[in-house]
Amino acid sequence: MPTKPCPFCHLGPERIAGSNATGLIVRDAYPVTPGHTLIIPRRHVGSFFDLTPEERTGLLALLDEARAGLSAATSPRATTSASTTAPRPARPCRTCTST
């Protein structure tokens, strides 16, 4: 059965706002609100809870970084953090592993 391509494998550099060893800060292509930002793990998993404790720690550091940048740039009245569980291909992603 063919696997649907990962939508994060071919991001332009203008969409990547930051990164570390475990993930990327990505500006949403179709933002729900101004500043809508995604924190994407480098390793393809179906859920935040499938990540290792070290990967979760790294992504939470990116969440802190993204929030600080957005707070300075947009002065939001509030912020919301959520985790979406969805199947992702269990294969390496060139952008996600090399950025």
C-alpha positions as CSV (number, residue, x, y, z in Angstrom):
1,M,0.0,0.0,0.0
2,P,1.5,3.4,-1.0
3,T,2.4,5.8,1.8
4,K,1.2,9.4,1.5
5,P,4.2,11.8,1.2
6,C,5.1,13.7,4.3
7,P,4.0,17.3,3.9
8,F,7.1,18.5,5.8
9,C,9.7,16.8,3.7
10,H,10.0,19.6,1.2
11,L,9.6,22.8,3.1
12,G,11.2,26.0,1.8
13,P,13.8,27.6,4.1
14,E,11.5,30.6,4.6
15,R,9.0,28.4,6.5
16,I,11.6,27.1,8.9
17,A,11.9,29.5,11.8
18,G,14.2,27.5,14.0
19,S,15.4,24.0,14.7
20,N,17.4,21.7,17.0
21,A,18.5,18.1,16.9
22,T,15.0,16.8,17.5
23,G,12.7,19.1,15.6
24,L,11.8,22.2,13.6
25,I,9.8,25.3,14.2
26,V,7.6,25.8,11.1
27,R,5.5,28.7,10.0
28,D,2.1,27.2,9.0
29,A,1.4,27.6,5.2
30,Y,-2.3,28.1,6.0
31,P,-2.4,29.8,9.4
32,V,-5.6,29.6,11.4
33,T,-4.5,32.8,13.2
34,P,-1.6,35.2,12.8
35,G,1.6,33.6,14.0
36,H,0.2,30.0,13.8
37,T,3.3,27.9,14.1
38,L,4.0,24.1,14.1
39,I,6.7,22.2,16.1
40,I,7.6,19.2,14.0
41,P,9.7,16.3,15.2
42,R,12.5,15.2,12.9
43,R,11.7,11.6,13.4
44,H,8.4,10.4,11.8
45,V,6.0,9.2,14.5
46,G,2.3,9.0,14.8
47,S,2.0,10.8,18.2
48,F,4.0,13.1,20.5
49,F,3.8,10.2,23.0
50,D,5.7,7.9,20.5
51,L,8.7,10.1,20.9
52,T,11.5,9.4,23.3
53,P,11.8,11.5,26.5
54,E,14.8,13.2,25.0
55,E,12.9,14.0,21.8
56,R,10.0,15.4,23.8
57,T,12.4,17.6,25.8
58,G,13.9,18.9,22.6
59,L,10.5,19.7,21.1
60,L,9.4,21.5,24.3
61,A,12.6,23.6,24.1
62,L,11.5,24.6,20.5
63,L,8.0,25.4,21.9
64,D,9.6,27.8,24.4
65,E,11.7,29.3,21.6
66,A,8.7,29.7,19.2
67,R,6.6,31.3,22.0
68,A,9.3,33.8,22.9
69,G,9.7,34.8,19.3
70,L,6.0,35.1,18.6
71,S,5.4,37.0,21.9
72,A,8.1,39.5,20.9
73,A,6.8,39.9,17.3
74,T,3.0,39.8,17.8
75,S,2.2,40.4,21.5
76,P,-0.6,37.8,21.5
77,R,-3.3,38.0,24.2
78,A,-3.1,34.2,24.6
79,T,-1.3,31.2,23.2
80,T,-2.5,27.6,22.7
81,S,-0.5,24.5,22.5
82,A,-1.9,21.2,21.2
83,S,-0.7,17.8,20.0
84,T,-2.3,16.1,17.0
85,T,-2.0,12.3,16.6
86,A,-1.9,11.2,13.0
87,P,-0.1,8.5,11.1
88,R,3.1,9.7,9.5
89,P,5.3,7.7,7.2
90,A,7.9,5.7,9.2
91,R,10.7,6.7,6.9
92,P,13.5,9.3,7.1
93,C,12.7,12.7,5.8
94,R,15.5,14.5,4.0
95,T,14.4,18.0,5.2
96,C,13.6,16.9,8.7
97,T,16.8,15.0,9.2
98,S,19.2,17.5,7.5
99,T,18.1,20.9,8.5
